[in-house]
Amino acid sequence: MPREQFQRGLRDVEDGVLELGSMVDRQLERAMQALIDRDLPLADAVIRDDGEVNRTRFHLDNMCVSLLAQQAPMASDLRLIIAVLAMVSDLERMGDHAEGIARIVLLTQDEPLVKPLVDIPEMALQARQMLRDALDAFVDRSVESAYLVGHADDGVDALYDRVYRDLIAIMTTDGSTIEPCTHLLWIAHNLERVADRATNIAERVVFTVTGMLPEMDVSRY
Amino acid sequence: MSDRVSTMPPRGEGLDLRPRTNGGTEARSDADKHLALRVDHISAWYGKKHAVGDVSLDIEANSVTALIGPSGCGKSTLIRTFNRMHEVATAARAEGHVYLEGEDIYAPGADPTLVRQRIGMVFQKPNPFPTMSIAENVAAGLRFMGIRSKSEIDGRVEHALKAAALWDEVKDDLKKSGMALSGGQQQRLCIARTIAVEPEVVLMDEPCSALDPVATLKVEDLMRTLAKDFTLVIVTHNMQQAARVSDRTAFMLAGDDGVGHLVEYAPTEEIFTNPKDERTEAYITGRFG
């Protein structure tokens, strides 16, 4: 195969995206675990490990820039590198949302739980599934699978609506719950943004394959 | 000079390619007005060897069109059919039509010499006339057209050298031999010579292949400037060059039968970001071969 070095570079970049995605998924899992178990050392670890997510993102950025500068990629190779640059930015921001959740865990360590955690963990599961599905769509270069990720965002938005209404109702009834309810709302908002970013990644998959960037879902928040 | 040359109308009155004995070629349509060249089912042979098969494409006025493709795809042969240079080669012939501003250059009675004045050509190896000075090189085409006035010739030589971005470098040495210039300067001299006769189209066959990178970029910049006044068609094996300078790109490929065909012709940005044909994709991503 001609351009062996370049092909290797492209494969390394693609592997790097999957590695970063896996790292971010793990961070989200751990952040939610820290929340449910009120596990403060685990929350600390998530915050600390966000540095590794950032370093990996910048390493991938640099790989892409090198490929652009040295290999003059064209057509599908060019679209791949442009898409990867956007994807790793979204993945790094997802990592920030996981870190944000961990920070809230530390912040709320002495607060009572104002409602059982049901919808918020469900949001997290769905958002993480969307992330995994978006990355699968990337590996398979599947436009169809990418669009399914876009549709799944509706489910997460609906859960967020419910969480929001529930928390507003609680806050309206009892003023002393405003602070803890707000913290839970922040967590839910972080998860809603994770789902939006998974949709962004899915849009970039469509761009990689077709050269067109679709607007899959407009966030209401 | 022949009688024919001395009776040519001066520029501005419209050089006519219509046959002198019988009626004209087809009337100009609205569509033709915006096209500098319409290539209509052109095929070309060298003796029995079928080199180019049935190529059609439209070239807009004041655009730069690049022809790309691997060696042997027929791109140099094709470009030479655009100004009837192809038939100069031994046993070479072409079939089909090429309409210049609506007039078929292959119409019976069309004068190939007039064709080549309206559709000029710059070649890969710079070829200034070796026995002439810089000024005489540029003036050569004007004299051939029958222009006698020294002031007009001097004016048009200066204008052409300025348009070719060479004037400042040679204005004090116009009587020096053209061969005394560097490779890049010689090529710009050839460009000046070509545009001095005010063609409508300038064809360039690998114009930078013999030049160093700095000279190449100067000629590339010049191409964009020239496109304001002329229509350019270039053959290049340098894909990055095609990507840099052209508005539209045509990709050619020889089939198993050895005949060169047009595979894809589209805006350059599309060809290099999202080509429709997988053969184009394979070529420009370097997976070819």
Interface residues (C-beta under 8 A of the other chain):
Chain A: M1 P2 R3 F6 A72 P73 M74 A75 S76 D77 L78 R79 T210 G211
Chain B: M239 Q240 A243 F272 T273 N274 P275 T280 E281 I284 T285 G286 R287 F288 G289
